[in-house]
Amino acid sequence: MRFIIYTFELLYAVVDSIIKRVLRGAKRPTWWLTTELFRKTMRKTVDHSLGWGMEWFRNMEDLSSRVLKNDKTVFSEKSTLNNVSVEWFRPLKLNTNKVIIYFHGGGYVYGSSDTHRPFINRIVKGSGTVVLSVNYRLAPENPFPAAHDDALSVYKSILKIGDYKPEQIILMGDSAGAALCTGTLLKLKVAKEEMPSSAVLICPWVDPKAKDNSIISNDEYDIVGLPFLMDCADKYLQGMYEKNPLVAPVYADLSGLPPMLIQVGTAEVLLTQVRALKAKAESDKVKLIYTEYEDMFHTFIISNPNIPQSEAALEEILEYVKGA
């Protein structure tokens, strides 16, 4: 019954968006019709995770990701590293001796290599680089610091295997996965251990309990909103200090961390906290490339890949990986 209701709601959302666009024009100046339709339907799906529950949303992710296959020039193999589930993605033609360790987003509660397969494929195909996608343990079954422990464990396992040196490793992640990148770097810094060459932070979620500024002003334009963010934060933190630098690097001492590329959309709810991260990184003398993409919502590069902003953001990442 829920699937029938959900289907009709999506159809209504599509018709409603088309009518409103005809009457008033685009909701944001640079939005294509397909962008607007995706934003509306994705927000409806995300919001249902609150009313219909986590398992419903996970089941929808599983159903939708079953049809996602690797490009014919990309090969993947699922494995484990120190009891952490991972998936290796390798290009048909290898162009570098580097490896990207990728941490998917999903609020520490959702997501996997399967949900992010198309984006990972674009990175592998475009850069000719091996990508190791980490299926870290999810909350609420595995609360903080489980995901962070898995992220660090995989990094150390790569070094122990010996195929890659720290300077050949790039950390990359979107949303909560981006915070796993910074959390791993901060742990390595405290332990005085060798760090990777760089990190790529895509629409990073870096102040999980923030409730003001762009969280409010950009709500109508984004695919996620405050209730969803708070639900995910509560499921992962489960009473732990919300400003712990491992989950909220805007409150961390970032000095000594390797170079970073940070991307964010100007229409997303996380814009204020990402700008705060930029300011903190610059203050702490981190070598930084920072780009805001006009009118874009959260993780636009992953969910809406064929629009000009996503193509530009992907090209920026590929160039950064080649130069890292």
C-alpha positions as CSV (number, residue, x, y, z in Angstrom):
1,M,0.0,0.0,0.0
2,R,2.8,2.4,0.9
3,F,4.4,1.8,-2.5
4,I,1.2,2.7,-4.3
5,I,0.8,5.9,-2.2
6,Y,4.4,6.7,-2.8
7,T,4.0,6.3,-6.6
8,F,1.0,8.5,-6.7
9,E,2.7,11.2,-4.6
10,L,5.7,11.2,-7.0
11,L,3.4,11.5,-10.0
12,Y,1.6,14.4,-8.3
13,A,4.9,16.1,-7.4
14,V,6.0,15.8,-11.1
15,V,2.7,17.3,-12.4
16,D,2.7,20.0,-9.7
17,S,6.3,21.0,-10.6
18,I,5.6,21.2,-14.3
19,I,2.5,23.4,-13.7
20,K,4.3,25.7,-11.4
21,R,7.2,26.0,-13.7
22,V,4.9,27.0,-16.6
23,L,3.2,29.6,-14.4
24,R,6.1,31.2,-12.6
25,G,9.3,29.9,-14.3
26,A,12.2,28.0,-12.7
27,K,12.3,27.8,-8.9
28,R,16.0,28.7,-9.2
29,P,17.5,30.6,-12.1
30,T,19.7,27.9,-13.5
31,W,17.5,24.9,-12.8
32,W,16.5,22.7,-15.7
33,L,13.1,21.1,-15.5
34,T,14.7,17.7,-14.8
35,T,16.7,19.4,-11.9
36,E,13.5,20.7,-10.4
37,L,11.7,17.3,-10.9
38,F,14.5,15.4,-9.3
39,R,14.7,17.8,-6.3
40,K,11.0,17.6,-5.6
41,T,10.8,13.8,-5.9
42,M,13.9,13.2,-3.9
43,R,12.8,15.5,-1.1
44,K,9.5,13.6,-0.9
45,T,11.4,10.3,-0.6
46,V,13.8,11.6,2.0
47,D,10.9,13.1,4.1
48,H,9.1,9.8,4.1
49,S,12.1,8.2,5.9
50,L,10.8,10.1,8.9
51,G,7.1,9.1,8.7
52,W,7.5,5.6,7.3
53,G,10.7,4.7,9.0
54,M,14.3,3.9,8.3
55,E,13.7,0.4,7.1
56,W,11.3,1.7,4.4
57,F,14.0,4.1,3.1
58,R,16.7,1.5,3.2
59,N,14.4,-0.8,1.2
60,M,13.8,1.9,-1.4
61,E,17.6,2.4,-1.7
62,D,18.1,-1.3,-2.1
63,L,15.4,-1.6,-4.8
64,S,16.7,1.4,-6.8
65,S,20.4,0.4,-6.6
66,R,19.8,-3.1,-7.9
67,V,19.5,-1.7,-11.4
68,L,22.8,0.3,-11.1
69,K,25.6,-1.5,-12.9
70,N,29.3,-0.7,-13.6
71,D,30.3,0.9,-16.8
72,K,31.8,-1.6,-19.3
73,T,35.2,0.0,-18.6
74,V,35.0,-0.4,-14.8
75,F,35.4,-3.6,-12.9
76,S,34.6,-4.0,-9.2
77,E,35.2,-6.7,-6.5
78,K,33.7,-6.8,-3.1
79,S,36.0,-7.7,-0.2
80,T,36.8,-7.0,3.4
81,L,39.7,-5.2,5.0
82,N,40.2,-5.8,8.7
83,N,36.5,-7.0,8.9
84,V,35.3,-3.8,7.2
85,S,33.2,-4.4,4.0
86,V,34.7,-2.7,1.0
87,E,34.5,-2.7,-2.8
88,W,37.4,-2.2,-5.1
89,F,36.7,-0.3,-8.4
90,R,39.3,-0.6,-11.1
91,P,39.5,1.0,-14.6
92,L,40.1,-0.9,-17.7
93,K,43.0,1.4,-18.4
94,L,45.0,2.4,-15.2
95,N,46.4,5.9,-15.6
96,T,47.8,6.5,-12.1
97,N,49.5,4.8,-9.2
98,K,47.1,6.4,-6.8
99,V,44.1,5.1,-4.9
100,I,41.0,7.0,-3.8
101,I,39.4,5.8,-0.5
102,Y,35.8,6.8,-0.9
103,F,33.3,7.2,2.0
104,H,29.7,7.4,0.9
105,G,27.2,9.8,2.4
106,G,23.8,9.1,3.9
107,G,23.9,10.6,7.4
108,Y,25.8,7.7,8.8
109,V,22.5,5.8,8.5
110,Y,22.0,5.2,4.8
111,G,24.0,4.6,1.6
112,S,26.5,2.1,0.3
113,S,28.8,1.4,-2.6
114,D,25.7,0.3,-4.5
115,T,23.9,3.6,-4.1
116,H,27.0,5.5,-5.1
117,R,28.0,3.2,-7.9
118,P,27.3,5.5,-10.9
119,F,29.3,8.4,-9.3
120,I,32.2,6.1,-8.3
121,N,32.2,4.8,-11.9
122,R,32.5,8.4,-13.2
123,I,35.5,9.0,-10.9
124,V,37.2,5.8,-11.9
125,K,36.5,6.2,-15.6
126,G,37.4,9.9,-15.7
127,S,40.6,9.7,-13.7
128,G,41.9,6.2,-14.5
129,T,42.4,5.7,-10.8
130,V,41.5,2.8,-8.5
131,V,38.7,3.6,-6.0
132,L,38.2,1.7,-2.8
133,S,34.7,2.3,-1.5
134,V,34.1,1.7,2.2
135,N,30.9,0.2,3.4
136,Y,31.3,1.3,7.0
137,R,28.9,0.2,9.7
138,L,25.7,2.2,9.8
139,A,23.8,3.7,12.7
140,P,21.7,3.3,14.7
141,E,22.8,-0.3,15.0
142,N,26.4,1.0,15.2
143,P,26.6,4.4,16.8
144,F,29.5,6.8,17.0
145,P,32.4,6.1,16.7
146,A,31.8,2.9,14.6
147,A,31.9,4.6,11.2
148,H,35.0,6.6,12.1
149,D,36.7,3.5,13.4
150,D,36.0,1.7,10.2
151,A,37.3,4.6,8.1
152,L,40.6,4.7,10.0
153,S,40.9,0.9,10.0
154,V,40.6,0.8,6.2
155,Y,43.3,3.5,5.7
156,K,45.7,1.7,8.0
157,S,44.9,-1.6,6.3
158,I,45.8,-0.2,2.9
159,L,49.2,0.9,4.3
160,K,49.8,-2.4,5.9
161,I,49.1,-4.3,2.6
162,G,51.9,-2.2,1.2
163,D,50.6,-1.6,-2.3
164,Y,50.2,2.2,-1.6
165,K,52.2,4.7,0.3
166,P,50.5,7.6,2.1
167,E,51.4,10.1,-0.6
168,Q,49.5,7.9,-3.1
169,I,46.3,7.9,-1.2
170,I,43.4,10.4,-1.6
171,L,40.5,10.5,0.8
172,M,37.1,11.4,-0.7
173,G,33.6,11.5,0.6
174,D,30.2,13.2,0.3
175,S,28.1,14.6,3.1
176,A,28.7,12.4,6.2
177,G,31.4,10.6,4.2
178,A,33.3,13.9,3.9
179,A,33.2,14.2,7.7
180,L,34.7,10.7,7.8
181,C,37.6,12.1,5.7
182,T,38.3,14.9,8.1
183,G,37.7,12.6,11.1
184,T,40.3,10.2,9.8
185,L,42.8,13.0,9.2
186,L,42.3,14.3,12.7
187,K,42.8,10.9,14.2
188,L,46.0,10.4,12.2
189,K,47.2,13.9,13.4
190,V,46.7,13.1,17.1
191,A,48.5,9.7,16.6
192,K,51.3,11.5,14.7
193,E,50.9,9.0,11.9
194,E,51.5,9.6,8.2
195,M,48.6,11.3,6.4
196,P,47.3,10.8,2.8
197,S,48.2,13.3,0.1
198,S,44.9,15.1,0.1
199,A,41.2,15.0,0.6
200,V,38.1,15.8,-1.5
201,L,35.1,16.9,0.5
202,I,31.8,17.0,-1.5
203,C,29.0,18.9,0.2
204,P,30.4,18.0,3.7
205,W,28.2,17.6,6.7
206,V,30.4,19.2,9.3
207,D,28.1,20.5,12.1
208,P,25.5,17.8,12.5
209,K,23.3,19.6,15.0
210,A,23.3,23.0,13.4
211,K,19.8,24.4,13.1
212,D,20.0,27.9,11.7
213,N,21.0,30.2,8.8
214,S,21.1,28.2,5.5
215,I,19.4,25.2,7.2
216,I,16.3,27.4,7.3
217,S,16.8,29.8,4.3
218,N,17.6,27.0,1.8
219,D,15.1,24.4,3.0
220,E,12.7,24.9,0.1
221,Y,15.5,24.3,-2.4
222,D,17.3,21.2,-1.0
223,I,16.7,17.5,-1.1
224,V,17.2,17.2,2.7
225,G,15.8,19.3,5.6
226,L,16.4,19.9,9.3
227,P,14.2,17.0,10.6
228,F,16.1,14.5,8.4
229,L,19.4,15.8,9.5
230,M,18.5,15.8,13.2
231,D,17.2,12.2,12.9
232,C,20.4,11.0,11.3
233,A,22.5,12.9,13.8
234,D,20.6,11.4,16.7
235,K,20.8,7.9,15.3
236,Y,24.6,8.2,15.0
237,L,25.6,10.3,18.0
238,Q,23.1,8.7,20.5
239,G,23.8,11.3,23.2
240,M,27.5,11.9,22.4
241,Y,28.8,15.4,22.3
242,E,27.5,17.0,19.1
243,K,30.6,19.3,18.7
244,N,33.1,16.5,18.9
245,P,35.7,17.5,16.2
246,L,35.5,14.0,14.6
247,V,31.9,14.7,13.5
248,A,32.0,18.5,13.6
249,P,35.4,19.6,12.2
250,V,34.3,23.2,12.1
251,Y,35.2,23.1,15.8
252,A,38.6,21.3,15.2
253,D,42.1,22.5,15.0
254,L,42.8,21.7,11.4
255,S,46.4,22.8,11.3
256,G,48.7,20.2,9.9
257,L,46.1,18.6,7.7
258,P,46.8,17.9,4.0
259,P,45.5,19.9,1.1
260,M,41.7,19.8,0.5
261,L,39.2,20.4,-2.3
262,I,35.8,21.4,-0.9
263,Q,32.7,21.7,-3.0
264,V,29.2,23.0,-2.0
265,G,26.0,24.2,-3.6
266,T,24.7,27.7,-2.9
267,A,21.1,26.3,-2.5
268,E,21.8,23.6,0.0
269,V,21.0,23.7,3.7
270,L,24.6,23.0,4.7
271,L,26.0,26.1,3.0
272,T,26.6,28.0,6.2
273,Q,28.5,25.3,7.9
274,V,30.6,24.5,4.8
275,R,31.5,28.2,4.6
276,A,32.5,28.0,8.3
277,L,34.7,25.0,7.5
278,K,36.4,26.9,4.7
279,A,37.1,29.8,7.1
280,K,38.4,27.5,9.8
281,A,40.7,25.7,7.3
282,E,42.1,28.9,5.9
283,S,42.6,30.2,9.5
284,D,44.5,27.0,10.3
285,K,46.7,27.4,7.2
286,V,45.3,24.3,5.3
287,K,46.0,24.5,1.6
288,L,42.6,24.7,0.1
289,I,40.6,24.9,-3.1
290,Y,37.0,25.9,-2.4
291,T,34.2,26.1,-4.9
292,E,30.5,27.1,-4.6
293,Y,28.2,25.9,-7.4
294,E,25.3,28.3,-8.1
295,D,21.8,27.1,-7.3
296,M,22.9,23.6,-6.4
297,F,21.4,21.5,-3.7
298,H,23.0,18.8,-1.5
299,T,25.3,16.3,-3.3
300,F,24.1,17.5,-6.7
301,I,27.1,16.1,-8.4
302,I,26.0,12.6,-7.4
303,S,22.3,12.7,-7.7
304,N,21.9,15.0,-10.8
305,P,25.0,14.3,-12.9
306,N,24.0,15.6,-16.3
307,I,23.5,19.3,-15.6
308,P,26.3,21.9,-16.3
309,Q,27.2,22.5,-12.6
310,S,27.6,18.7,-11.9
311,E,29.8,18.3,-15.0
312,A,32.0,21.2,-13.9
313,A,32.2,19.9,-10.4
314,L,33.2,16.4,-11.7
315,E,35.9,18.0,-14.0
316,E,37.2,19.9,-11.0
317,I,37.5,16.7,-9.0
318,L,39.2,14.8,-11.8
319,E,41.8,17.6,-12.3
320,Y,42.4,17.7,-8.6
321,V,42.9,13.9,-8.4
322,K,45.4,14.1,-11.3
323,G,47.4,16.8,-9.6
324,A,47.3,15.4,-6.1
